[in-house]
């Protein structure tokens, strides 16, 4: 069975898109009111990803290699990411990111050019540039939305179980929009914890298979005040 999103995850994704876009758009209005000194921060996060209709898209990629198949995929493994940010004031920050979508195991039943089965992996990593619109809630809590772009590098690798059909190893690069929303909690003046949901509208190419991706991140950031 191919992996599909639950209705709950779709509702969370839609909420993240709406909140992220709204908060980023309001940043230009909020920024002139802020007076806090700028700071640079470095962060790391643990990421949990969900893909959408990936198995069918991988079938399309295998068809480009001359293989007719029916593919099922697992949930991507947990992985990590990095953030380097510049907070201009309490309402506005700019961020460079390194993000990963963990290895996704796949199984393909191949019907042509010969009956066979194949197993393999699909995975991606990317570099992003984002703007964050921030709404401080009190001295410790704040909410934020993010909007940006991500450059992804994706790979698809499969191996035949019998040797009767060719192995596949392809890569591709593409640019994706990134929208999300999250909350931050200041543990100390220099350290805060974050939780966020980010949506990438397209990861992968026709050579590797493509998917929209929802990613839940839990992280820590250190501010060089």
MONOR-V920963 format. One record per backbone hydrogen bond with DSSP energy under -1.0 kcal/mol. CO is the residue of the C=O (numbers start at 1). NH is the residue of the N-H. E is the energy in kcal/mol with one decimal. If there is no record, write none. Layout:
co/nh/e
CO/NH/E
CO/NH/E
This chain:
co/nh/e
3/53/-1.2
6/10/-2.0
7/11/-2.1
8/12/-2.2
9/13/-2.5
10/14/-2.5
11/15/-2.2
12/16/-2.2
13/17/-2.5
14/18/-2.2
15/19/-2.7
16/20/-2.9
17/21/-2.2
18/22/-2.2
19/23/-2.6
20/24/-2.1
21/25/-2.1
22/26/-1.8
26/30/-1.9
27/31/-2.8
30/33/-1.7
31/34/-1.9
39/87/-2.9
40/224/-3.4
41/85/-2.7
42/222/-3.1
43/83/-2.6
44/220/-2.2
45/81/-1.8
46/218/-2.2
47/79/-2.1
48/216/-2.8
50/214/-2.2
53/57/-1.2
54/58/-2.5
55/59/-1.9
56/60/-1.4
57/61/-1.8
58/62/-2.7
59/63/-2.2
60/64/-1.4
62/67/-2.2
63/66/-1.8
68/111/-2.5
68/112/-1.1
70/109/-2.5
72/107/-2.3
79/47/-3.2
81/45/-1.9
82/98/-2.2
83/43/-2.9
84/96/-2.9
85/41/-2.4
86/94/-2.3
87/39/-1.9
89/92/-1.3
91/134/-1.9
92/88/-1.4
92/89/-1.5
93/132/-3.1
94/86/-2.9
95/130/-2.9
96/84/-2.7
97/128/-2.3
98/82/-2.3
99/126/-3.1
101/124/-1.6
103/77/-1.6
104/122/-1.7
105/74/-2.4
106/120/-1.7
107/72/-2.5
108/118/-2.3
109/70/-1.4
110/116/-2.2
112/68/-2.3
116/110/-2.6
117/161/-3.0
118/108/-3.2
119/159/-2.8
120/106/-2.0
121/157/-2.4
122/104/-2.7
123/155/-2.6
124/101/-3.1
125/153/-2.9
126/99/-2.8
127/151/-3.1
128/97/-2.3
129/149/-2.0
130/95/-2.6
131/147/-1.9
132/93/-1.9
133/145/-2.3
135/143/-2.2
140/186/-2.3
141/137/-2.6
141/138/-1.8
142/184/-2.8
143/135/-3.4
144/182/-2.7
145/133/-2.4
146/180/-2.1
147/131/-2.6
148/178/-2.4
149/129/-2.0
150/176/-3.0
151/127/-1.9
152/174/-1.8
153/125/-2.0
154/172/-2.1
155/123/-1.8
156/170/-2.6
157/121/-2.2
158/168/-1.3
159/119/-1.9
168/158/-2.9
170/156/-2.7
172/154/-3.1
174/152/-3.1
176/150/-2.6
177/201/-1.4
178/148/-2.2
179/199/-3.3
180/146/-2.4
181/197/-2.6
182/144/-2.6
183/195/-2.1
184/142/-2.0
185/193/-2.7
190/223/-3.6
191/187/-1.6
191/188/-2.2
192/221/-2.5
193/185/-2.8
194/219/-2.2
195/183/-2.4
196/217/-2.5
197/181/-2.0
198/215/-3.0
199/179/-2.0
200/213/-2.5
203/211/-1.7
205/209/-2.5
211/203/-2.1
213/200/-3.0
214/50/-2.2
215/198/-2.8
216/48/-2.4
217/196/-2.2
218/46/-2.8
219/194/-2.6
220/44/-2.1
221/192/-1.9
222/42/-2.2
223/225/-1.6
